[in-house]
Amino acid sequence: HQYEAVGFRNQIVNFTLNRALTPSLKNIFNACRSMAGWLSLDPLNVAIIQCNNGLTRSGLVMACFLRYCEFFESTYEAFEYFQQQRSPG
């Protein structure tokens, strides 16, 4: 899905992830670095990870971001946390 950048004050960075493939390490690292940098600029900034089902590719990127920011000791733990938060029960 493409967003109109004007509605977001032209503050959109898009990291296209191929539906059939796991994101490359380069794309994951670039997304993590971009989100961390953006969030560090202003405490009111937000970052949104969006995809069709919000589970596999976006979940992997989210888990890597949580690990990148050192919220978890491992990406596995971060992904488990993501899964629990996404589908509590």
PEZIDA-V551696 format. One record per backbone hydrogen bond with DSSP energy under -1.0 kcal/mol. NH is the residue of the N-H (numbers start at 1). CO is the residue of the C=O. Records with the same first field share a line. If there is no record, write none. Layout:
# PEZIDA-V551696
NH=CO, CO
This chain:
# PEZIDA-V551696
8=5
9=6
10=5
11=8
28=24
29=25
30=26
31=27
32=28
33=29
34=30
35=31
36=32
37=33
38=34
39=35
40=36
45=42
60=56
61=57
62=58
63=59
64=60
65=61
66=62
67=63
68=64
69=65
70=67
71=66
78=74
79=75
80=76
81=77
82=78
83=79
84=80
85=81
86=82
87=83
